C-alpha cells in the first residue's frame, strides 16, 4: 500500500514537471505574442482600454443613495452632470477601464459610443451581429462593444472618457472627440448640454513646440487679452454693435471666437500670448470647457501659445494649479507653472530661437503671475502686486541668461507679459498712444518691477485687465532717454465688459523684424475698420527703445 502511494506520487511529480516544461516552452515560444494568449489586443497596443460606461445618480434626500459604482476597476469623471445646480440630485459618468493583461475572455471592449434616444443599429440599417451590437446605458448612451480584437482596431478603441459642457464644446487634445449630442438624462442635463468626449487609441504625449524666427527674420506675436470664455455660449456685455447681422442676437463666445479665428487666418501669428482672464470665472462652472475653446483654434492651426492667469480665471471650479496642469498637457502649449518656491502660478520664460538651425535664443519672453485681489484691502484697495520673490527670480533668470544670449551672433531682445498693469501705467504725463477711457486698476503698492525690467534690458511689457484701455506708453529715464514701453492688449472677448464710449473689441500684435532689430505694434478691430491696423507705431528700432519723436 505504501509503495503504491509512493509510486503514484512519483508519477504525479513527473507529470507536473512535464506540464511545467511544456508551459515554459510555449511561453518562450509565444512570449512576443501576448495577444495570441489573451485573445483581445495586439502586442503594440499598450495601456488601458474602456470596457464599459454608465451613469450613476444620487439624491441628497435619500441617505442610502450615492454616486459611486462599487467596483475597483471603475473610474468616475468628477464632474456633476448638473454642474452643481441640481438642488437635490447629482449624476456622474463612470467608465470601467482595464489593463491589457487583465482582460478576461468575458470582457468586452468599447469600440464606439453614441448618444441618442434610438438604437444606432436601427439608424444604420444594419442587422444585429453576435460580435458587435449596440448596448444601451443611462443618459442615452449606446456602446458598441466586442470581445474580438484585431490589430487594425488599436487606434479606434475607446481608451478614456471625459465630460465637457455647452453647445460649442470642443476638445483640442490629441485623439479626443466630443460626441455631437448632449447626454439625455433629463431636461436639465440637456439644457446644460452635458457632452461626453472620448479618446481613442494610445494616449499620446504632445511634443513641446519650439518657436523660431522665420527664415526672413520676421516673427509675429498676437496677444489675446481678456477673452472671458464661459461654460456654454456666454452672454454678451455691451456689444458694439449689438447685432453684427440684423436680427442675429449676440452670443459672446461664438462671436469672440469668430473674431479671433478671422485674425488668426489673416495675420498668421507665429506665437499667441493668452494674457489672462481666458476664463470668465462667474459663468464658468466647468472651466475646462471654457479654456478649451480658444486653444482649439490654435491647435488646429499648429500655432504655439503661452498662457498666464488673470483675476477671473480661477473663480470657476478649478484653481490656478489645476488650470496650468491642463495647459501644460495641451498640444503646442509653451505654458508652465514655473518654480514652486515663488509666489504665483505661471512665472516662466519662453525662448524664441534664431532662424534656421540656430540653437540660440533671439527673443526672450518673461511671463509673470500678477495674482488677483489685494491681500491688504485696508491699506491698498483693489488688486494684488508682483511679489519681491518673483522679482528676484526674474533678476536671477535674466542675469543667468545674459552669457547665453551674448553667444547669439545677431540681435537679441527681451520682453514681458503680465495681466494686471503696473502702477506706472497710471502716469498720464508720459507719452501714450491709443485709448484711455477707464482709470487703470493697477495695484496701490509698487514693488519696483518696472525698474527691475529696465535694469535687465526688457524693452517692453504688455498687460490686459482694463478692457477698454489699449494704449502704449513710454517715459524717460534719468538720462532723459526713452525707457521701456508699457502696452495694453485691449479687451478681445464679448463676455467681458466694454461699456466705454462704444468700445469695440480688439487685439494687439507685435511684429518683429530681427534683421533691423525693429518692433512694430498695432491693433485690429472686431467691427468697423476690420481690415485696418489702428495705432500702428514702431516702438523698438536697432534693438533699443524708440521714443515717439523717433529718438532712441
C-alpha angles and dihedrals in degrees: 000000000000091000091053091052092050092047091050090049092052091048090049092050091049091049091048090050091051091051091049092051090048092051092048090049093050092043091054092044094051101027091112091055108057089153089068088056098044095036094212117077136030117247095250091059111095137180129021134338129201114245101175143003130202144159123238124198133193139181130221088217093059112069091192095056124089137168097238132109110219101229129099092221095058123097123201120216099225097223119107106228087220090054088234090295096109108102096207108009140063130183134189139188115238126189130190115224130182138185117250094246091050097056114118127210087252094055119103121207121220110242097171143001130204134178122221147104095254129063106262088219090070090045091052092050091224127133121252117265130207088222101046128020137144117262122198125234131175119287096038092293117155121188129199106207133176137185094206121078133194132187090247090063095061099099096036099053115105109248103169142013133209138169129236130174137225140049087265096049114145134174119216095183117115112262095009125122130184116227108241097229127060121242112276100216093127140317092285096058089043090054091050089047094227104194134191118225120192135197121218127204130354117349105254123214112222119234112238110251118243110210113210138180110258120251090256090057094252129127129173128202122197116201114207106195125187102350091169098201118190136204097264127003096320130217122272118239117207095334117195109236100019089221123024087196116032110255093015109112120221119260108186105215100041091047092047092047092048088054093048093045092053092052093046090056096042100041099031096205120203093215135017124208114204096203101192143294093061085145121058095219102202093050097039108086086160106038093183091064090050095045093050096058102073091033090059090061091054096044092050088056095041092237117156115232140183126206136204128177136252130198094274102047095084098040091093126065098301130066125220095269092050091048092049091050087060094046093048092057098047124103117267092007119144092181120130136181090224127208117349094215098066131067120275138018117267106038103144148123131247117200119202109204126223121263125281114012096331115147092197127098117249097177128027119199119196114201120190136183111240091189122214131268130011114275088209108047093165094063104020114028122196124025140010127255140225107275126235093246090055090053091049090050090051093048093048092047093048093048091047092053097049095086092049092048092050088059088065107099094211133055117300124201136192129208138164140215127203136159109225113052122247120250089253089069087076096066104105090178088077123086112268137169126201135037125330105174098140133049111259110252095213118153119274092229119071116206094180101251093144091056090048091052093051091049089055095047101255105163099197143357127205129197141173130201099103097074101195096045111089105158132127115220134194130182134184128261128226090280091056092250125129111268128201121320122245115205138181121219095214120231113285103178126088089208091068125070123281111161101134117113094324092308113205117209115252146176130221125223133195113205114197126201103188093184090068097025088241133149123192119187129196142151136237124212131226093218137015112021091026095157095048133088109227127206091005113180142154111246101170127040128171089002093297135098113276117210126218091263092053094259123136 
